[in-house]
């Protein structure tokens, strides 16, 4: 008969009287779980994550028992990071990160696991005790981070772990959170029932009222029994989710297997060991539970080939709340409760030596005597709750401080509001069965009494209460705990004279003309801007483009606020240059690599890494990718980037790199081959075809000098037969550029389009093609202005008004970047003032050539017709055309010359005198 037999019988009788055998089985099972956990040879210490009561009980037990081995429920491969906690300011998170995966679905990458650590947590007390006490060993026994993802379902439809959830706080990103002792009902109905009958708003408040506060001053035996009971209750009352249940039980098998292996290898006495795990796992029923179990050890699968990187990243109260679904402000309230409980209980908590931050004050309590096992659950469950008395000084301080904060944030709060908050807090606590108002009661009272119809500032009263009760405490990783890359960044930016550990935004001014020693800092900042998230490194003045030489720069730096991103860069390499090179290489050789991405990588290599061999390697890759492409969807971006790179190399290098020459040759042949198909493809856009022509015409001279054949381009244009109006206009422009069509023929075709009423509705599409042609054939800009002007001048309003919105929409969609060139050409063509416009004549009308005068014919036919004019006169009269006969003896040209000489005789006389002088001189 065990010590819990009376309690088991009492619960069985009550359950059968009110709920039947099912309820009786659950309640007696809970008692069995408690009995099993407490009688285990290896002492099990159940905890709840970020619980001040668990931290207090842990500190007491460590000072009483002084274990030599502590088994901690935490990923076993995170053990080397524990010593680095000395160099951090809590809260921080232990992190395992993998940018490239092997053995997992590629869509899961990158993988990240975090385990937050706060001062008000039992695991921190165990870690601090083990690291600062000689001869104590701490062993992490939970599954490795690799197994965390091995045990995730591989259904492709589910996506990456955590996909589809709400975005988490930025300090943790989308990492998978690992916590010790998640205690929460397994289904919503039970949680709703507890919240409704407990008269609380959310789960964190229920836990604080019914578990945290009663256990804050409980002895060790009562604490263990109650925590195992709660863990067993939530374990038994949860939905039958087989996948999750199997995963939790596999974790328990894993931990017991690791503990047995360590005990067998080290020869440690189980009486000197302590197993710290979540209360949920303390009530385990797996066959490997206990050192006396004869079950086979759990088979632990080997890790995958994924290479994991480990480090510490800053965390915060709000990040922990977002990661684990806690109520806003609950972790801050827990931290405040921890500090107050330390002062009241007399427990001196453990703290790592040399750690930054303010330690809570406490005193070493006298060691408690080891007592034999006894039933503490019966008294805890049957006795009335111990209600703390009203601490008027504490509540008055809260009320005064919240009014002060409210006034600073724009609220019209006064002393009367402080009194109202005090009275309302006491009233709410009484309505909820509490003798002492909790922070949650105070927060509700403050919102009720101070919050009005609007929030005057950035913070509402609820947020001000969180700040008052502890705020969103944000941790930081110390310099010595940073990876080599992050330390290198801090060292190289030291000449700026800024404290990069601060979370505030700091302004850095770089006068590179007078202080050229700051140029390496400028280059590093530009690389960090390329690698870090937006806002970490933001340029205010200055730019980084090909061919630019910086003179003065201004930066806003918030590296301390984005410390997590900087730490994760350290998992990818030992310097930012190496990380950038690896990322550029992955972009150029990745499964979705394209010529555009390769050219972008080349440009980044030139800008940030100085070009050289690596840029040539990326350029050669761009040539391969261009040759392998079968579509021209990215042609505009390809042309834009290769033009910019060619301009840079022509200005900075004595000769073009070989890859540039190969790219031009390959691009010329590639686009000539695809040009007829692109013209005929209905799905292809006119922008892509215009970009191809821009490449072919703009780089034709270079391509011909490298051995390309102009006939290939001419054949490609002749073989193109588009049907879309925009592409038809683009083809006409290409033919005009090649000389296959004259300007007059092109002008005549535009006039035919305007004269055809069936084509006029489609004229905006033709115009978009002509505007796109300004890139490959900029000399056609006057002709495009002429065609558009004629359209506005000739079309009637009934046609022009419905047609005009279509023209604007078409130009905006297809030729947005080329419209400014068209506007500039129109500005050169049209007069700048209204008076000049009235007297202005369009150049295409004033420059119209005069009708040529046909020269007079000569010969027998002309003489025959002149000798017998009646025949010609009769035919002319029949056709209605007048006939003017010229003197057949005198050609029409001679008559004009004679008339000119008669009107201006001075010229002929001067020439005659000059010839006479020349003849006299010759004699």
VENTA-V705040 format. One record per backbone hydrogen bond with DSSP energy under -0.5 kcal/mol. NH is the residue of the N-H (numbers start at 1). CO is the residue of the C=O. Records with the same first field share a line. If there is no record, write none. Layout:
NH: CO  CO
This chain:
5: 2
8: 4
9: 5
10: 6
11: 7
12: 8
13: 9
14: 10
15: 11
16: 12
17: 13
18: 14
19: 15
20: 15
24: 20
25: 21
26: 22
27: 23
28: 24
29: 25
30: 26
31: 27
32: 28
33: 29
34: 30
35: 31
36: 32
37: 33
38: 34
39: 35
40: 37
43: 41  273
45: 43  275
46: 44
47: 277
49: 181
51: 48
52: 50
55: 51
56: 52
57: 53
58: 54
59: 55
60: 56
61: 57
62: 58
63: 59
64: 60
65: 61
66: 62
68: 272
69: 272
70: 137
71: 69  274
72: 70  139
73: 276
74: 72
76: 142
78: 75
79: 76
81: 78
82: 79
84: 81
85: 82
86: 83
87: 84
88: 85
89: 476
90: 88
91: 117
92: 117
93: 313
94: 115
95: 311
96: 113
97: 309
98: 111
108: 105
109: 106
110: 98
111: 98
113: 96
114: 176
115: 94
117: 92
121: 118  119
125: 121
126: 122
127: 123
128: 124
129: 125
130: 126
131: 127
132: 128
133: 129
134: 132
136: 133
137: 68
139: 70  137
141: 72  139
142: 72  74
148: 144
149: 145
150: 146
151: 147
152: 149
158: 155
159: 155  156
163: 160
165: 162
172: 169
173: 169
175: 172
176: 112
177: 175
178: 114
181: 179
183: 181
184: 182
186: 237
191: 187
192: 188
193: 189
194: 190
195: 191
196: 192
197: 193
198: 194
199: 195  196
200: 195
206: 202
207: 203
208: 204
209: 205
210: 206
211: 207
212: 207
213: 208
215: 211
216: 212  213
218: 215
223: 219
224: 220
225: 221
226: 222
227: 223
228: 224
229: 225
230: 226
231: 227
232: 228
233: 229
234: 230
235: 231
236: 232
237: 233
238: 236
241: 239
242: 240
245: 241
246: 242
247: 243
248: 244
249: 245
250: 246
251: 247
252: 248
253: 249
254: 250
255: 251
256: 252
257: 253
258: 254
259: 255
260: 256
261: 257
262: 258
263: 259
264: 260
265: 261
266: 262
267: 263
270: 268
272: 269
273: 270
274: 69
275: 43
276: 71  274
277: 45  275
279: 47
281: 278
282: 278
283: 279
284: 281
289: 286
293: 290
295: 287
300: 298
301: 299
306: 102
307: 100
308: 306
309: 97
311: 95
313: 93
315: 91
317: 473
320: 316
321: 317
322: 318
323: 319
324: 320
325: 321
326: 321
330: 327
333: 329
334: 330
335: 331
336: 332
337: 333
338: 334
339: 335
340: 336
341: 337
342: 338
343: 339
344: 340
345: 341
346: 342
349: 347
355: 352
356: 88
359: 357
365: 363
376: 374
380: 376
381: 377
382: 378
383: 379
387: 385
388: 386
392: 390
395: 391
396: 392
397: 393
398: 394
399: 395
400: 396
401: 397
402: 398
403: 399
404: 400
405: 401
406: 402
407: 403
408: 404
409: 405
410: 407
411: 406
413: 411
417: 414
418: 414
419: 415
420: 416
421: 417
422: 418
423: 419
424: 420
425: 421
426: 422
427: 423
428: 424
429: 425
430: 426
431: 427
432: 428
433: 430
434: 429
442: 438
443: 439
444: 440
445: 441
446: 442
447: 443
448: 444
449: 445
450: 446
451: 446  447
452: 454
456: 454
464: 460
465: 461
466: 462
467: 463
468: 464
469: 465
470: 467
471: 466
473: 471
475: 91  315
476: 89
478: 87  476
481: 478
482: 478  479
487: 483
488: 484
489: 485
490: 486
491: 487
492: 488
493: 489
494: 491
496: 493
497: 494
500: 498
502: 499
506: 557
508: 555
510: 508  553
511: 509
512: 510  551
513: 551
515: 511
518: 515
519: 516
522: 518
523: 519
524: 520
525: 521
526: 522
527: 523
528: 524
529: 525
530: 526
531: 527
532: 528
536: 533
537: 533
538: 556
540: 554
541: 554
548: 545
553: 510
554: 541
555: 508
556: 538
557: 506  555
558: 536
560: 502
562: 558
563: 560
566: 562
567: 563
568: 564
569: 565
570: 566
571: 567  568
572: 569
573: 569
579: 575
580: 576
581: 577
582: 578
583: 579
584: 580
585: 581
586: 582
587: 583
588: 584
589: 585
590: 586
593: 590
598: 594
599: 595
600: 596
601: 597
602: 598
603: 599
604: 600
605: 601
606: 602
607: 603
608: 604
609: 604  605
610: 606
611: 605
614: 611
616: 612
617: 613
618: 614
619: 615
620: 616
621: 617
622: 618
623: 619
624: 620
625: 621
626: 622
627: 623
628: 624
629: 625  626
635: 632
638: 634
639: 635
640: 636
641: 637
642: 638
643: 639
644: 640
645: 641
646: 642
647: 643
648: 644
649: 645
650: 646
651: 647
652: 648
653: 649
661: 657
662: 658
663: 659
664: 660
665: 661
666: 662
667: 663
668: 664
669: 665
670: 666
671: 667
672: 668
673: 669
674: 670
675: 671
676: 672
678: 674
679: 675
680: 676
681: 677
689: 685
690: 686
691: 687
692: 688
693: 689
694: 690
695: 691
696: 692
697: 693
698: 694
699: 695
700: 697
703: 699
704: 700
705: 701
706: 702
707: 704
708: 703
712: 709
713: 709  710
714: 710
715: 711
716: 712
717: 713
718: 714
719: 715
720: 717
728: 724
729: 725
730: 726
731: 727
732: 728
733: 729
734: 730
735: 731
736: 732
737: 733
738: 734
739: 735
740: 735
741: 735
746: 742
747: 743
748: 744
749: 745
750: 746
751: 747
752: 748
753: 749
754: 750
755: 751
756: 752
757: 755
759: 756
760: 756
761: 757
762: 759
763: 760
765: 762
766: 762
767: 763
768: 764
769: 765
770: 766
771: 767
772: 768
773: 769
774: 771
775: 772
776: 772
777: 773
780: 777
781: 778
784: 780
785: 781
786: 782
787: 783
788: 784
789: 785
790: 786
791: 787
792: 788
793: 789
794: 790
795: 791
799: 796
800: 796
801: 797
803: 799
804: 800
805: 801
806: 802
807: 803
808: 804
809: 805
810: 806
811: 807
812: 808
813: 809
814: 810
815: 811
819: 815
822: 818
823: 819
824: 820
825: 821
826: 822
827: 823
828: 824
829: 825
830: 826
837: 833
838: 834
839: 835
840: 837
845: 842
846: 842
847: 843
848: 845
854: 852
863: 859
864: 860
865: 861
866: 862
867: 863
868: 864
869: 866
871: 868
872: 868
873: 869
874: 870
875: 871
876: 872
877: 873
878: 874
879: 875
880: 876
881: 876
885: 883
888: 886
890: 887
891: 889
895: 891
896: 892
897: 893
898: 894
899: 895
900: 896
901: 897
902: 898
903: 899
904: 900
907: 904
908: 904
909: 905
910: 906
911: 907
912: 908
913: 909
914: 910
915: 911
916: 912
917: 913
918: 914
919: 915
920: 916
921: 917
922: 918
923: 919
